Amino acid sequence: MNPTISHLHTVLKTNATPSYNECCSMLLSWITEFDRSEHGRGDSLLNDMHVVGMGMCAAFCRYKDSSSESYNLVEALCHFADRIVLCENPICDMSWQEVVDVVTTLQIEFHTLFEPQENGGFSCCIKMQRLVIELMARLGFFLSRSWRCTREEANEVSLEVAHGVFEVDADGWQRVRDDSVVQVLDGIHAIAAASWLILSAKSVPDADMDGIELQNFHRESSLDDFYELSQISDTPMGAITQYIHKFRHLFHSTSQVVFYHFPSYSRRKQLSMNLLLAEDSEPIAILPLLMQIAPTIPVIHEHTGAGLRAVHACHKWQWIVVSNIVLLSDSDMHVYHAHPCKLLAFAQSLSSSIPA
Protein backbone atom coordinates (compact mmCIF):
# COMPACT_ATOMS: atom_id res chain seq x y z
CA MET A 1 0.00 0.00 0.00
CA ASN A 2 1.17 3.53 -0.75
CA PRO A 3 2.80 4.94 2.44
CA THR A 4 0.65 8.08 2.25
CA ILE A 5 -2.55 6.06 2.01
CA SER A 6 -1.36 3.75 4.79
CA HIS A 7 -0.62 6.63 7.16
CA LEU A 8 -3.85 8.42 6.26
CA HIS A 9 -5.82 5.20 6.84
CA THR A 10 -4.25 4.85 10.27
CA VAL A 11 -5.05 8.45 11.19
CA LEU A 12 -8.69 8.15 10.13
CA LYS A 13 -9.23 4.66 11.55
CA THR A 14 -7.78 5.43 14.99
CA ASN A 15 -9.26 8.95 15.22
CA ALA A 16 -5.71 10.21 15.65
CA THR A 17 -4.88 13.89 15.35
CA PRO A 18 -2.03 14.58 12.93
CA SER A 19 0.56 17.22 13.70
CA TYR A 20 1.17 20.12 11.35
CA ASN A 21 4.39 18.47 10.12
CA GLU A 22 2.45 15.28 9.37
CA CYS A 23 -0.09 17.32 7.43
CA CYS A 24 2.74 18.89 5.40
CA SER A 25 4.25 15.48 4.68
CA MET A 26 0.91 14.06 3.52
CA LEU A 27 0.29 17.13 1.37
CA LEU A 28 3.63 16.74 -0.43
CA SER A 29 2.97 13.06 -1.09
CA TRP A 30 -0.52 13.87 -2.34
CA ILE A 31 0.65 16.38 -4.94
CA THR A 32 3.63 14.33 -6.18
CA GLU A 33 2.16 10.82 -6.16
CA PHE A 34 -1.48 11.21 -7.24
CA ASP A 35 -2.53 12.20 -10.75
CA ARG A 36 -5.38 14.72 -10.74
CA SER A 37 -5.90 14.40 -14.51
CA GLU A 38 -7.10 10.79 -14.30
CA HIS A 39 -10.77 10.09 -14.87
CA GLY A 40 -12.76 8.26 -12.24
CA ARG A 41 -13.22 4.54 -12.63
CA GLY A 42 -16.47 3.37 -14.19
CA ASP A 43 -19.33 5.74 -13.48
CA SER A 44 -17.53 7.46 -10.60
CA LEU A 45 -16.44 11.08 -10.98
CA LEU A 46 -13.74 10.61 -8.34
CA ASN A 47 -10.22 9.43 -9.13
CA ASP A 48 -7.60 8.30 -6.61
CA MET A 49 -6.41 11.87 -6.08
CA HIS A 50 -9.92 12.98 -5.14
CA VAL A 51 -10.56 10.05 -2.79
CA VAL A 52 -7.25 10.46 -0.97
CA GLY A 53 -7.72 14.23 -0.94
CA MET A 54 -11.11 13.87 0.75
CA GLY A 55 -9.50 11.73 3.46
CA MET A 56 -6.73 14.29 3.90
CA CYS A 57 -9.29 17.08 4.25
CA ALA A 58 -10.91 15.12 7.08
CA ALA A 59 -7.52 14.51 8.72
CA PHE A 60 -6.53 18.18 8.39
CA CYS A 61 -9.85 19.13 9.95
CA ARG A 62 -8.86 17.11 13.03
CA TYR A 63 -5.53 18.91 13.18
CA LYS A 64 -7.31 22.25 12.93
CA ASP A 65 -9.88 21.33 15.62
CA SER A 66 -7.05 20.45 18.03
CA SER A 67 -4.95 23.52 17.27
CA SER A 68 -5.31 26.61 19.40
CA GLU A 69 -3.50 28.72 16.82
CA SER A 70 -5.76 31.10 14.92
CA TYR A 71 -5.35 31.79 11.22
CA ASN A 72 -6.10 35.18 9.74
CA LEU A 73 -6.64 34.82 6.01
CA VAL A 74 -6.38 38.53 5.25
CA GLU A 75 -3.06 38.83 7.08
CA ALA A 76 -1.77 35.61 5.49
CA LEU A 77 -2.51 36.92 1.99
CA CYS A 78 -0.68 40.21 2.61
CA HIS A 79 -1.27 42.74 -0.16
CA PHE A 80 -3.04 40.13 -2.30
CA ALA A 81 -5.99 39.94 0.09
CA ASP A 82 -8.16 42.53 -1.65
CA ARG A 83 -8.00 40.50 -4.88
CA ILE A 84 -8.59 37.06 -3.33
CA VAL A 85 -10.82 37.41 -0.26
CA LEU A 86 -14.45 37.88 -1.27
CA CYS A 87 -16.10 37.72 2.18
CA GLU A 88 -15.27 38.80 5.72
CA ASN A 89 -15.65 35.36 7.32
CA PRO A 90 -12.54 33.61 8.63
CA ILE A 91 -11.86 30.26 6.96
CA CYS A 92 -13.15 28.36 10.01
CA ASP A 93 -16.60 29.95 9.50
CA MET A 94 -16.78 29.85 5.70
CA SER A 95 -19.46 27.96 3.82
CA TRP A 96 -18.45 25.40 1.22
CA GLN A 97 -19.08 27.91 -1.57
CA GLU A 98 -17.02 30.60 0.16
CA VAL A 99 -14.05 28.23 0.35
CA VAL A 100 -14.54 27.38 -3.33
CA ASP A 101 -14.55 31.10 -4.13
CA VAL A 102 -11.18 31.56 -2.38
CA VAL A 103 -9.72 28.63 -4.34
CA THR A 104 -11.09 30.08 -7.59
CA THR A 105 -9.62 33.53 -7.00
CA LEU A 106 -6.29 31.92 -6.08
CA GLN A 107 -6.37 30.11 -9.42
CA ILE A 108 -7.08 33.35 -11.27
CA GLU A 109 -4.44 35.40 -9.44
CA PHE A 110 -1.89 32.59 -9.22
CA HIS A 111 0.50 34.05 -11.80
CA THR A 112 0.80 37.28 -9.76
CA LEU A 113 1.78 35.66 -6.45
CA PHE A 114 5.45 34.91 -7.16
CA GLU A 115 8.39 37.25 -7.58
CA PRO A 116 11.53 36.15 -9.47
CA GLN A 117 14.79 36.54 -7.59
CA GLU A 118 17.79 38.18 -9.20
CA ASN A 119 19.93 35.03 -9.25
CA GLY A 120 17.13 32.59 -10.13
CA GLY A 121 14.28 31.06 -8.21
CA PHE A 122 11.19 32.72 -6.77
CA SER A 123 9.85 34.14 -3.54
CA CYS A 124 6.27 34.45 -2.31
CA CYS A 125 5.01 36.43 0.66
CA ILE A 126 2.18 33.92 1.12
CA LYS A 127 2.89 30.68 2.98
CA MET A 128 1.12 28.59 0.37
CA GLN A 129 1.50 25.26 2.17
CA ARG A 130 -0.20 26.57 5.31
CA LEU A 131 -2.95 28.24 3.27
CA VAL A 132 -3.71 25.01 1.40
CA ILE A 133 -3.89 23.02 4.64
CA GLU A 134 -6.28 25.58 6.16
CA LEU A 135 -8.57 25.48 3.13
CA MET A 136 -8.54 21.68 3.03
CA ALA A 137 -9.31 21.53 6.75
CA ARG A 138 -12.44 23.61 6.21
CA LEU A 139 -13.50 21.40 3.32
CA GLY A 140 -12.97 18.45 5.64
CA PHE A 141 -15.59 19.87 8.00
CA PHE A 142 -18.23 19.40 5.29
CA LEU A 143 -16.85 16.17 3.83
CA SER A 144 -16.76 14.35 7.18
CA ARG A 145 -20.44 14.83 8.00
CA SER A 146 -23.94 14.94 6.54
CA TRP A 147 -26.91 16.96 7.80
CA ARG A 148 -30.63 17.36 7.44
CA CYS A 149 -32.57 20.50 6.57
CA THR A 150 -34.26 21.89 9.70
CA ARG A 151 -36.63 24.28 7.92
CA GLU A 152 -40.29 23.88 8.74
CA GLU A 153 -41.39 24.34 5.14
CA ALA A 154 -40.63 21.13 3.31
CA ASN A 155 -40.62 22.82 -0.06
CA GLU A 156 -37.97 25.37 0.90
CA VAL A 157 -34.63 24.48 -0.68
CA SER A 158 -31.27 25.75 0.55
CA LEU A 159 -29.25 27.99 -1.74
CA GLU A 160 -26.45 25.42 -1.86
CA VAL A 161 -28.85 22.71 -3.03
CA ALA A 162 -30.34 25.06 -5.62
CA HIS A 163 -26.87 25.78 -6.99
CA GLY A 164 -26.03 22.08 -7.20
CA VAL A 165 -23.38 22.12 -4.48
CA PHE A 166 -25.22 19.71 -2.16
CA GLU A 167 -27.52 16.81 -2.93
CA VAL A 168 -30.40 15.55 -0.80
CA ASP A 169 -31.41 11.91 -0.41
CA ALA A 170 -34.93 10.55 0.07
CA ASP A 171 -34.72 11.01 3.85
CA GLY A 172 -33.65 14.64 3.63
CA TRP A 173 -29.96 14.12 4.40
CA GLN A 174 -27.62 16.47 2.56
CA ARG A 175 -24.05 15.87 1.42
CA VAL A 176 -21.59 17.55 -0.91
CA ARG A 177 -22.02 16.51 -4.53
CA ASP A 178 -19.15 14.59 -6.10
CA ASP A 179 -18.79 17.08 -8.96
CA SER A 180 -18.38 19.88 -6.40
CA VAL A 181 -15.63 17.86 -4.69
CA VAL A 182 -13.89 17.24 -8.03
CA GLN A 183 -13.96 20.92 -8.95
CA VAL A 184 -12.44 22.25 -5.74
CA LEU A 185 -9.88 19.46 -5.20
CA ASP A 186 -8.68 19.82 -8.80
CA GLY A 187 -8.04 23.49 -8.09
CA ILE A 188 -6.36 22.97 -4.72
CA HIS A 189 -4.16 20.13 -6.00
CA ALA A 190 -3.03 22.24 -8.96
CA ILE A 191 -2.28 25.28 -6.76
CA ALA A 192 -0.34 23.19 -4.24
CA ALA A 193 1.68 21.33 -6.89
CA ALA A 194 2.50 24.43 -8.92
CA SER A 195 3.49 26.40 -5.82
CA TRP A 196 5.81 23.61 -4.71
CA LEU A 197 7.47 23.46 -8.13
CA ILE A 198 7.99 27.22 -8.31
CA LEU A 199 9.27 27.68 -4.76
CA SER A 200 11.60 24.67 -4.94
CA ALA A 201 13.25 25.93 -8.13
CA LYS A 202 16.96 26.70 -7.82
CA SER A 203 19.23 28.80 -9.96
CA VAL A 204 21.69 27.10 -12.31
CA PRO A 205 25.43 27.73 -12.61
CA ASP A 206 26.70 29.57 -15.63
CA ALA A 207 26.78 27.37 -18.72
CA ASP A 208 28.24 27.88 -22.20
CA MET A 209 25.37 29.01 -24.44
CA ASP A 210 27.41 29.27 -27.65
CA GLY A 211 25.57 26.30 -29.16
CA ILE A 212 22.14 27.86 -28.66
CA GLU A 213 21.44 30.35 -31.41
CA LEU A 214 17.87 31.45 -31.93
CA GLN A 215 17.11 31.97 -35.61
CA ASN A 216 14.10 33.34 -37.43
CA PHE A 217 13.32 29.92 -38.93
CA HIS A 218 12.99 28.61 -35.33
CA ARG A 219 10.45 31.33 -34.73
CA GLU A 220 8.48 30.65 -37.90
CA SER A 221 8.33 26.89 -37.41
CA SER A 222 7.27 27.18 -33.77
CA LEU A 223 4.29 29.54 -34.07
CA ASP A 224 1.71 26.81 -33.47
CA ASP A 225 3.57 25.77 -30.31
CA PHE A 226 3.64 29.38 -29.16
CA TYR A 227 -0.11 29.79 -29.64
CA GLU A 228 -0.80 26.64 -27.63
CA LEU A 229 1.65 27.48 -24.82
CA SER A 230 0.43 31.06 -24.52
CA GLN A 231 -3.21 29.99 -24.39
CA ILE A 232 -2.44 27.47 -21.67
CA SER A 233 -0.52 30.07 -19.68
CA ASP A 234 -3.46 32.49 -19.94
CA THR A 235 -5.92 30.08 -18.31
CA PRO A 236 -6.35 30.03 -14.51
CA MET A 237 -4.13 27.53 -12.72
CA GLY A 238 -5.81 24.11 -12.71
CA ALA A 239 -8.62 25.22 -15.02
CA ILE A 240 -7.74 22.77 -17.78
CA THR A 241 -7.98 19.77 -15.47
CA GLN A 242 -11.28 21.09 -14.12
CA TYR A 243 -12.62 21.51 -17.66
CA ILE A 244 -11.52 18.00 -18.64
CA HIS A 245 -13.40 16.53 -15.69
CA LYS A 246 -16.44 18.78 -16.07
CA PHE A 247 -16.80 18.10 -19.80
CA ARG A 248 -15.31 14.63 -19.85
CA HIS A 249 -16.63 13.56 -23.24
CA LEU A 250 -16.31 16.92 -25.01
CA PHE A 251 -12.71 17.97 -24.37
CA HIS A 252 -10.38 17.83 -27.37
CA SER A 253 -8.22 20.98 -27.21
CA THR A 254 -6.81 23.33 -24.59
CA SER A 255 -8.10 26.25 -26.65
CA GLN A 256 -11.59 25.31 -25.48
CA VAL A 257 -10.63 26.18 -21.93
CA VAL A 258 -9.30 29.67 -22.54
CA PHE A 259 -12.39 30.58 -24.57
CA TYR A 260 -14.63 29.01 -21.91
CA HIS A 261 -13.18 31.42 -19.33
CA PHE A 262 -12.62 34.37 -21.66
CA PRO A 263 -15.18 34.30 -24.54
CA SER A 264 -13.66 37.40 -26.15
CA TYR A 265 -10.09 36.09 -25.84
CA SER A 266 -7.63 37.22 -28.51
CA ARG A 267 -4.59 35.03 -28.85
CA ARG A 268 -1.21 36.59 -28.28
CA LYS A 269 1.13 37.55 -31.08
CA GLN A 270 4.64 36.11 -31.05
CA LEU A 271 7.43 38.60 -30.41
CA SER A 272 9.75 39.78 -33.16
CA MET A 273 13.24 38.28 -33.31
CA ASN A 274 14.76 41.49 -31.91
CA LEU A 275 12.57 41.23 -28.81
CA LEU A 276 13.12 37.48 -28.50
CA LEU A 277 16.88 38.02 -28.42
CA ALA A 278 16.67 40.62 -25.66
CA GLU A 279 17.89 39.57 -22.21
CA ASP A 280 14.51 40.29 -20.61
CA SER A 281 12.44 38.53 -23.27
CA GLU A 282 9.37 36.65 -22.07
CA PRO A 283 10.19 32.98 -21.28
CA ILE A 284 6.88 31.70 -22.66
CA ALA A 285 7.79 33.27 -26.02
CA ILE A 286 11.31 31.81 -26.12
CA LEU A 287 10.40 28.25 -25.17
CA PRO A 288 8.74 27.34 -28.51
CA LEU A 289 11.99 28.16 -30.31
CA LEU A 290 13.98 26.00 -27.90
CA MET A 291 11.52 23.18 -28.55
CA GLN A 292 12.77 23.29 -32.15
CA ILE A 293 16.41 23.17 -31.05
CA ALA A 294 15.91 20.35 -28.51
CA PRO A 295 12.76 18.47 -29.60
CA THR A 296 13.44 15.48 -27.34
CA ILE A 297 12.80 17.49 -24.17
CA PRO A 298 9.04 17.34 -23.52
CA VAL A 299 6.92 20.16 -22.13
CA ILE A 300 4.52 19.34 -19.28
CA HIS A 301 1.68 21.40 -17.87
CA GLU A 302 -0.72 21.24 -14.94
CA HIS A 303 -2.99 18.84 -16.85
CA THR A 304 -0.21 16.61 -18.23
CA GLY A 305 1.70 15.71 -15.09
CA ALA A 306 3.64 18.74 -13.85
CA GLY A 307 4.71 17.84 -10.31
CA LEU A 308 3.78 14.17 -10.65
CA ARG A 309 6.80 12.06 -9.76
CA ALA A 310 5.95 9.22 -12.16
CA VAL A 311 5.78 11.62 -15.12
CA HIS A 312 9.04 13.38 -14.29
CA ALA A 313 10.82 10.03 -13.97
CA CYS A 314 10.07 9.21 -17.63
CA HIS A 315 12.58 11.70 -19.05
CA LYS A 316 16.03 12.95 -18.16
CA TRP A 317 14.80 16.52 -18.59
CA GLN A 318 11.45 18.23 -19.07
CA TRP A 319 10.23 21.77 -19.39
CA ILE A 320 7.53 22.78 -16.92
CA VAL A 321 5.20 25.63 -17.86
CA VAL A 322 3.39 27.11 -14.84
CA SER A 323 1.35 30.13 -15.94
CA ASN A 324 3.97 32.40 -17.53
CA ILE A 325 6.84 30.75 -15.67
CA VAL A 326 9.17 28.31 -17.46
CA LEU A 327 11.10 25.84 -15.34
CA LEU A 328 13.34 22.86 -16.06
CA SER A 329 13.20 19.61 -14.11
CA ASP A 330 15.26 16.44 -14.19
CA SER A 331 13.99 12.90 -13.64
CA ASP A 332 14.58 13.19 -9.87
CA MET A 333 12.35 16.28 -9.71
CA HIS A 334 15.15 18.74 -9.09
CA VAL A 335 13.71 21.98 -10.44
CA TYR A 336 15.70 24.84 -11.95
CA HIS A 337 14.92 28.40 -12.96
CA ALA A 338 16.84 30.83 -15.17
CA HIS A 339 16.60 32.30 -18.64
CA PRO A 340 15.31 29.41 -20.81
CA CYS A 341 18.40 29.46 -23.04
CA LYS A 342 20.57 29.16 -19.97
CA LEU A 343 18.44 26.27 -18.72
CA LEU A 344 18.84 24.41 -22.01
CA ALA A 345 22.60 24.99 -22.00
CA PHE A 346 22.73 23.66 -18.44
CA ALA A 347 20.81 20.51 -19.40
CA GLN A 348 22.98 19.93 -22.45
CA SER A 349 26.20 20.39 -20.49
CA LEU A 350 25.16 17.79 -17.94
CA SER A 351 23.91 15.37 -20.57
CA SER A 352 27.15 15.61 -22.57
CA SER A 353 29.23 15.00 -19.44
CA ILE A 354 27.56 11.65 -18.76
CA PRO A 355 29.74 8.76 -20.05
CA ALA A 356 28.16 6.71 -22.84
C-alpha positions as CSV (number, residue, x, y, z in Angstrom):
1,M,0.0,0.0,0.0
2,N,1.2,3.5,-0.8
3,P,2.8,4.9,2.4
4,T,0.6,8.1,2.2
5,I,-2.5,6.1,2.0
6,S,-1.4,3.7,4.8
7,H,-0.6,6.6,7.2
8,L,-3.8,8.4,6.3
9,H,-5.8,5.2,6.8
10,T,-4.2,4.9,10.3
11,V,-5.1,8.5,11.2
12,L,-8.7,8.1,10.1
13,K,-9.2,4.7,11.6
14,T,-7.8,5.4,15.0
15,N,-9.3,9.0,15.2
16,A,-5.7,10.2,15.6
17,T,-4.9,13.9,15.4
18,P,-2.0,14.6,12.9
19,S,0.6,17.2,13.7
20,Y,1.2,20.1,11.3
21,N,4.4,18.5,10.1
22,E,2.5,15.3,9.4
23,C,-0.1,17.3,7.4
24,C,2.7,18.9,5.4
25,S,4.2,15.5,4.7
26,M,0.9,14.1,3.5
27,L,0.3,17.1,1.4
28,L,3.6,16.7,-0.4
29,S,3.0,13.1,-1.1
30,W,-0.5,13.9,-2.3
31,I,0.7,16.4,-4.9
32,T,3.6,14.3,-6.2
33,E,2.2,10.8,-6.2
34,F,-1.5,11.2,-7.2
35,D,-2.5,12.2,-10.8
36,R,-5.4,14.7,-10.7
37,S,-5.9,14.4,-14.5
38,E,-7.1,10.8,-14.3
39,H,-10.8,10.1,-14.9
40,G,-12.8,8.3,-12.2
41,R,-13.2,4.5,-12.6
42,G,-16.5,3.4,-14.2
43,D,-19.3,5.7,-13.5
44,S,-17.5,7.5,-10.6
45,L,-16.4,11.1,-11.0
46,L,-13.7,10.6,-8.3
47,N,-10.2,9.4,-9.1
48,D,-7.6,8.3,-6.6
49,M,-6.4,11.9,-6.1
50,H,-9.9,13.0,-5.1
51,V,-10.6,10.1,-2.8
52,V,-7.2,10.5,-1.0
53,G,-7.7,14.2,-0.9
54,M,-11.1,13.9,0.8
55,G,-9.5,11.7,3.5
56,M,-6.7,14.3,3.9
57,C,-9.3,17.1,4.3
58,A,-10.9,15.1,7.1
59,A,-7.5,14.5,8.7
60,F,-6.5,18.2,8.4
61,C,-9.8,19.1,9.9
62,R,-8.9,17.1,13.0
63,Y,-5.5,18.9,13.2
64,K,-7.3,22.2,12.9
65,D,-9.9,21.3,15.6
66,S,-7.1,20.5,18.0
67,S,-5.0,23.5,17.3
68,S,-5.3,26.6,19.4
69,E,-3.5,28.7,16.8
70,S,-5.8,31.1,14.9
71,Y,-5.3,31.8,11.2
72,N,-6.1,35.2,9.7
73,L,-6.6,34.8,6.0
74,V,-6.4,38.5,5.3
75,E,-3.1,38.8,7.1
76,A,-1.8,35.6,5.5
77,L,-2.5,36.9,2.0
78,C,-0.7,40.2,2.6
79,H,-1.3,42.7,-0.2
80,F,-3.0,40.1,-2.3
81,A,-6.0,39.9,0.1
82,D,-8.2,42.5,-1.7
83,R,-8.0,40.5,-4.9
84,I,-8.6,37.1,-3.3
85,V,-10.8,37.4,-0.3
86,L,-14.5,37.9,-1.3
87,C,-16.1,37.7,2.2
88,E,-15.3,38.8,5.7
89,N,-15.7,35.4,7.3
90,P,-12.5,33.6,8.6
91,I,-11.9,30.3,7.0
92,C,-13.2,28.4,10.0
93,D,-16.6,29.9,9.5
94,M,-16.8,29.8,5.7
95,S,-19.5,28.0,3.8
96,W,-18.5,25.4,1.2
97,Q,-19.1,27.9,-1.6
98,E,-17.0,30.6,0.2
99,V,-14.0,28.2,0.3
100,V,-14.5,27.4,-3.3
101,D,-14.6,31.1,-4.1
102,V,-11.2,31.6,-2.4
103,V,-9.7,28.6,-4.3
104,T,-11.1,30.1,-7.6
105,T,-9.6,33.5,-7.0
106,L,-6.3,31.9,-6.1
107,Q,-6.4,30.1,-9.4
108,I,-7.1,33.3,-11.3
109,E,-4.4,35.4,-9.4
110,F,-1.9,32.6,-9.2
111,H,0.5,34.1,-11.8
112,T,0.8,37.3,-9.8
113,L,1.8,35.7,-6.4
114,F,5.5,34.9,-7.2
115,E,8.4,37.3,-7.6
116,P,11.5,36.1,-9.5
117,Q,14.8,36.5,-7.6
118,E,17.8,38.2,-9.2
119,N,19.9,35.0,-9.2
120,G,17.1,32.6,-10.1
121,G,14.3,31.1,-8.2
122,F,11.2,32.7,-6.8
123,S,9.8,34.1,-3.5
124,C,6.3,34.4,-2.3
125,C,5.0,36.4,0.7
126,I,2.2,33.9,1.1
127,K,2.9,30.7,3.0
128,M,1.1,28.6,0.4
129,Q,1.5,25.3,2.2
130,R,-0.2,26.6,5.3
131,L,-2.9,28.2,3.3
132,V,-3.7,25.0,1.4
133,I,-3.9,23.0,4.6
134,E,-6.3,25.6,6.2
135,L,-8.6,25.5,3.1
136,M,-8.5,21.7,3.0
137,A,-9.3,21.5,6.7
138,R,-12.4,23.6,6.2
139,L,-13.5,21.4,3.3
140,G,-13.0,18.4,5.6
141,F,-15.6,19.9,8.0
142,F,-18.2,19.4,5.3
143,L,-16.8,16.2,3.8
144,S,-16.8,14.4,7.2
145,R,-20.4,14.8,8.0
146,S,-23.9,14.9,6.5
147,W,-26.9,17.0,7.8
148,R,-30.6,17.4,7.4
149,C,-32.6,20.5,6.6
150,T,-34.3,21.9,9.7
151,R,-36.6,24.3,7.9
152,E,-40.3,23.9,8.7
153,E,-41.4,24.3,5.1
154,A,-40.6,21.1,3.3
155,N,-40.6,22.8,-0.1
156,E,-38.0,25.4,0.9
157,V,-34.6,24.5,-0.7
158,S,-31.3,25.7,0.6
159,L,-29.3,28.0,-1.7
160,E,-26.4,25.4,-1.9
161,V,-28.8,22.7,-3.0
162,A,-30.3,25.1,-5.6
163,H,-26.9,25.8,-7.0
164,G,-26.0,22.1,-7.2
165,V,-23.4,22.1,-4.5
166,F,-25.2,19.7,-2.2
167,E,-27.5,16.8,-2.9
168,V,-30.4,15.5,-0.8
169,D,-31.4,11.9,-0.4
170,A,-34.9,10.6,0.1
171,D,-34.7,11.0,3.9
172,G,-33.6,14.6,3.6
173,W,-30.0,14.1,4.4
174,Q,-27.6,16.5,2.6
175,R,-24.0,15.9,1.4
176,V,-21.6,17.6,-0.9
177,R,-22.0,16.5,-4.5
178,D,-19.1,14.6,-6.1
179,D,-18.8,17.1,-9.0
180,S,-18.4,19.9,-6.4
181,V,-15.6,17.9,-4.7
182,V,-13.9,17.2,-8.0
183,Q,-14.0,20.9,-9.0
184,V,-12.4,22.3,-5.7
185,L,-9.9,19.5,-5.2
186,D,-8.7,19.8,-8.8
187,G,-8.0,23.5,-8.1
188,I,-6.4,23.0,-4.7
189,H,-4.2,20.1,-6.0
190,A,-3.0,22.2,-9.0
191,I,-2.3,25.3,-6.8
192,A,-0.3,23.2,-4.2
193,A,1.7,21.3,-6.9
194,A,2.5,24.4,-8.9
195,S,3.5,26.4,-5.8
196,W,5.8,23.6,-4.7
197,L,7.5,23.5,-8.1
198,I,8.0,27.2,-8.3
199,L,9.3,27.7,-4.8
200,S,11.6,24.7,-4.9
201,A,13.3,25.9,-8.1
202,K,17.0,26.7,-7.8
203,S,19.2,28.8,-10.0
204,V,21.7,27.1,-12.3
205,P,25.4,27.7,-12.6
206,D,26.7,29.6,-15.6
207,A,26.8,27.4,-18.7
208,D,28.2,27.9,-22.2
209,M,25.4,29.0,-24.4
210,D,27.4,29.3,-27.6
211,G,25.6,26.3,-29.2
212,I,22.1,27.9,-28.7
213,E,21.4,30.4,-31.4
214,L,17.9,31.5,-31.9
215,Q,17.1,32.0,-35.6
216,N,14.1,33.3,-37.4
217,F,13.3,29.9,-38.9
218,H,13.0,28.6,-35.3
219,R,10.4,31.3,-34.7
220,E,8.5,30.6,-37.9
221,S,8.3,26.9,-37.4
222,S,7.3,27.2,-33.8
223,L,4.3,29.5,-34.1
224,D,1.7,26.8,-33.5
225,D,3.6,25.8,-30.3
226,F,3.6,29.4,-29.2
227,Y,-0.1,29.8,-29.6
228,E,-0.8,26.6,-27.6
229,L,1.6,27.5,-24.8
230,S,0.4,31.1,-24.5
231,Q,-3.2,30.0,-24.4
232,I,-2.4,27.5,-21.7
233,S,-0.5,30.1,-19.7
234,D,-3.5,32.5,-19.9
235,T,-5.9,30.1,-18.3
236,P,-6.3,30.0,-14.5
237,M,-4.1,27.5,-12.7
238,G,-5.8,24.1,-12.7
239,A,-8.6,25.2,-15.0
240,I,-7.7,22.8,-17.8
241,T,-8.0,19.8,-15.5
242,Q,-11.3,21.1,-14.1
243,Y,-12.6,21.5,-17.7
244,I,-11.5,18.0,-18.6
245,H,-13.4,16.5,-15.7
246,K,-16.4,18.8,-16.1
247,F,-16.8,18.1,-19.8
248,R,-15.3,14.6,-19.8
249,H,-16.6,13.6,-23.2
250,L,-16.3,16.9,-25.0
251,F,-12.7,18.0,-24.4
252,H,-10.4,17.8,-27.4
253,S,-8.2,21.0,-27.2
254,T,-6.8,23.3,-24.6
255,S,-8.1,26.3,-26.7
256,Q,-11.6,25.3,-25.5
257,V,-10.6,26.2,-21.9
258,V,-9.3,29.7,-22.5
259,F,-12.4,30.6,-24.6
260,Y,-14.6,29.0,-21.9
261,H,-13.2,31.4,-19.3
262,F,-12.6,34.4,-21.7
263,P,-15.2,34.3,-24.5
264,S,-13.7,37.4,-26.2
265,Y,-10.1,36.1,-25.8
266,S,-7.6,37.2,-28.5
267,R,-4.6,35.0,-28.8
268,R,-1.2,36.6,-28.3
269,K,1.1,37.5,-31.1
270,Q,4.6,36.1,-31.1
271,L,7.4,38.6,-30.4
272,S,9.7,39.8,-33.2
273,M,13.2,38.3,-33.3
274,N,14.8,41.5,-31.9
275,L,12.6,41.2,-28.8
276,L,13.1,37.5,-28.5
277,L,16.9,38.0,-28.4
278,A,16.7,40.6,-25.7
279,E,17.9,39.6,-22.2
280,D,14.5,40.3,-20.6
281,S,12.4,38.5,-23.3
282,E,9.4,36.6,-22.1
283,P,10.2,33.0,-21.3
284,I,6.9,31.7,-22.7
285,A,7.8,33.3,-26.0
286,I,11.3,31.8,-26.1
287,L,10.4,28.2,-25.2
288,P,8.7,27.3,-28.5
289,L,12.0,28.2,-30.3
290,L,14.0,26.0,-27.9
291,M,11.5,23.2,-28.5
292,Q,12.8,23.3,-32.2
293,I,16.4,23.2,-31.0
294,A,15.9,20.4,-28.5
295,P,12.8,18.5,-29.6
296,T,13.4,15.5,-27.3
297,I,12.8,17.5,-24.2
298,P,9.0,17.3,-23.5
299,V,6.9,20.2,-22.1
300,I,4.5,19.3,-19.3
301,H,1.7,21.4,-17.9
302,E,-0.7,21.2,-14.9
303,H,-3.0,18.8,-16.9
304,T,-0.2,16.6,-18.2
305,G,1.7,15.7,-15.1
306,A,3.6,18.7,-13.8
307,G,4.7,17.8,-10.3
308,L,3.8,14.2,-10.7
309,R,6.8,12.1,-9.8
310,A,5.9,9.2,-12.2
311,V,5.8,11.6,-15.1
312,H,9.0,13.4,-14.3
313,A,10.8,10.0,-14.0
314,C,10.1,9.2,-17.6
315,H,12.6,11.7,-19.1
316,K,16.0,12.9,-18.2
317,W,14.8,16.5,-18.6
318,Q,11.5,18.2,-19.1
319,W,10.2,21.8,-19.4
320,I,7.5,22.8,-16.9
321,V,5.2,25.6,-17.9
322,V,3.4,27.1,-14.8
323,S,1.3,30.1,-15.9
324,N,4.0,32.4,-17.5
325,I,6.8,30.8,-15.7
326,V,9.2,28.3,-17.5
327,L,11.1,25.8,-15.3
328,L,13.3,22.9,-16.1
329,S,13.2,19.6,-14.1
330,D,15.3,16.4,-14.2
331,S,14.0,12.9,-13.6
332,D,14.6,13.2,-9.9
333,M,12.4,16.3,-9.7
334,H,15.2,18.7,-9.1
335,V,13.7,22.0,-10.4
336,Y,15.7,24.8,-11.9
337,H,14.9,28.4,-13.0
338,A,16.8,30.8,-15.2
339,H,16.6,32.3,-18.6
340,P,15.3,29.4,-20.8
341,C,18.4,29.5,-23.0
342,K,20.6,29.2,-20.0
343,L,18.4,26.3,-18.7
344,L,18.8,24.4,-22.0
345,A,22.6,25.0,-22.0
346,F,22.7,23.7,-18.4
347,A,20.8,20.5,-19.4
348,Q,23.0,19.9,-22.5
349,S,26.2,20.4,-20.5
350,L,25.2,17.8,-17.9
351,S,23.9,15.4,-20.6
352,S,27.1,15.6,-22.6
353,S,29.2,15.0,-19.4
354,I,27.6,11.6,-18.8
355,P,29.7,8.8,-20.1
356,A,28.2,6.7,-22.8
